[in-house]
Amino acid sequence: MEVRPTQGSGVTILVVDDDALITLNTVDQLADLGHSPVEAFSAAEALSILKQRDDIGALITDYSMPGMNGVQLAEAARALRPGLPILLATGYAELPDDAPTDLPRLEKPFRQEELAQRIASLFNVGGTD
């Protein structure tokens, strides 16, 4: 199932970060942008949500999490949902050498405008990045 929002439309976005404050802040920003955020505090919880809900249209995940990092989560998520738009949020200036480079990144800390631009670029809406 492929989700393609139009300009100004909301999409259900799964937000994954083991830091509750960051997760809740991102969720608030997404809601302000008109999206329907769903929160998860671990990769395992995120995968469970992806298996249970077919309305998830995109995934925003932290890179550094215990148990499974964001790149590993992205691979597992795409095994469940090929083509799922995924945004990697990270505070690291550079990812480790084994991290794939095809995931678009959002560097933390980020402003709501940066988040909006990155989400638009996931769906090729509202310009290029």
C-alpha positions as CSV (number, residue, x, y, z in Angstrom):
1,M,0.0,0.0,0.0
2,E,1.5,3.3,-1.0
3,V,0.4,6.6,0.6
4,R,0.8,9.8,-1.3
5,P,-0.4,12.9,0.5
6,T,-1.2,16.0,-1.4
7,Q,0.0,19.5,-0.3
8,G,-1.5,20.3,3.0
9,S,-2.9,16.9,3.7
10,G,-2.1,14.9,6.8
11,V,-0.6,11.5,6.9
12,T,-0.3,9.0,9.8
13,I,3.4,9.1,10.8
14,L,5.0,6.6,13.2
15,V,7.6,8.4,15.4
16,V,10.2,6.2,17.1
17,D,12.7,7.5,19.6
18,D,13.8,6.0,23.0
19,D,13.9,9.5,24.4
20,A,10.3,10.3,25.5
21,L,10.8,14.1,25.4
22,I,12.1,14.0,21.8
23,T,9.2,11.7,20.8
24,L,6.6,13.8,22.4
25,N,8.1,17.0,20.9
26,T,8.1,15.5,17.4
27,V,4.6,14.2,17.8
28,D,3.4,17.7,18.8
29,Q,5.2,19.3,15.8
30,L,3.6,16.7,13.4
31,A,0.2,17.3,14.9
32,D,0.7,21.1,14.4
33,L,1.5,20.4,10.8
34,G,-1.7,18.6,10.3
35,H,-0.4,15.0,10.4
36,S,-1.6,12.1,12.6
37,P,1.4,11.0,14.7
38,V,1.7,7.7,16.4
39,E,4.4,7.2,19.0
40,A,6.7,4.3,19.8
41,F,9.6,4.3,22.2
42,S,11.5,1.3,20.8
43,A,12.1,-0.4,17.5
44,A,10.2,-3.5,18.8
45,E,7.2,-1.4,19.6
46,A,7.4,0.3,16.2
47,L,7.4,-3.0,14.4
48,S,4.5,-4.2,16.4
49,I,2.5,-1.1,15.4
50,L,3.4,-1.6,11.8
51,K,2.1,-5.1,11.9
52,Q,-1.1,-4.0,13.5
53,R,-1.9,-0.8,11.6
54,D,-2.2,-0.5,7.9
55,D,-2.7,3.3,8.0
56,I,1.0,4.2,8.8
57,G,2.1,6.3,5.8
58,A,5.6,7.2,6.9
59,L,8.2,6.4,9.6
60,I,10.5,8.9,11.5
61,T,13.1,7.1,13.6
62,D,16.0,8.0,15.8
63,Y,19.3,6.4,14.8
64,S,20.7,5.6,18.2
65,M,18.4,3.3,20.2
66,P,19.1,0.3,22.4
67,G,18.5,-3.1,20.9
68,M,18.0,-2.1,17.3
69,N,19.2,1.2,15.7
70,G,17.2,3.2,13.3
71,V,18.9,1.8,10.2
72,Q,18.1,-1.7,11.4
73,L,14.5,-0.6,12.1
74,A,14.2,0.9,8.6
75,E,15.3,-2.4,7.1
76,A,12.8,-4.4,9.2
77,A,10.1,-1.9,8.5
78,R,10.7,-2.1,4.7
79,A,10.6,-5.9,4.9
80,L,7.1,-5.5,6.2
81,R,6.1,-2.5,4.1
82,P,8.2,-2.1,0.9
83,G,8.4,1.5,-0.2
84,L,7.5,2.9,3.2
85,P,8.8,6.5,3.3
86,I,11.4,6.6,6.2
87,L,13.2,9.6,7.7
88,L,16.2,9.0,9.9
89,A,16.5,11.6,12.7
90,T,19.9,11.7,14.3
91,G,22.1,13.9,16.4
92,Y,25.2,12.3,14.9
93,A,27.1,14.5,12.3
94,E,28.1,11.3,10.5
95,L,26.6,7.9,10.6
96,P,28.8,4.8,10.9
97,D,30.3,3.4,7.7
98,D,27.8,0.4,7.7
99,A,24.8,2.7,7.7
100,P,23.1,2.9,4.3
101,T,23.1,6.3,2.7
102,D,19.7,6.0,0.9
103,L,17.7,7.1,4.0
104,P,17.0,10.8,4.1
105,R,18.2,12.4,7.3
106,L,16.9,15.0,9.7
107,E,19.6,16.3,12.0
108,K,18.6,16.9,15.7
109,P,17.8,19.3,17.1
110,F,15.4,20.4,14.3
111,R,12.9,23.1,13.9
112,Q,9.3,22.5,12.8
113,E,10.0,24.1,9.4
114,E,12.9,21.6,8.8
115,L,10.6,18.7,9.8
116,A,7.9,19.9,7.4
117,Q,10.4,20.2,4.5
118,R,11.8,16.7,5.1
119,I,8.3,15.2,5.2
120,A,7.4,17.0,2.0
121,S,10.6,15.6,0.4
122,L,9.6,12.1,1.5
123,F,6.6,12.4,-0.8
124,N,8.1,14.7,-3.4
125,V,5.6,17.4,-2.4
126,G,6.3,21.1,-2.2
127,G,9.7,21.2,-3.9
128,T,13.1,19.6,-3.7
129,D,15.5,19.1,-0.9
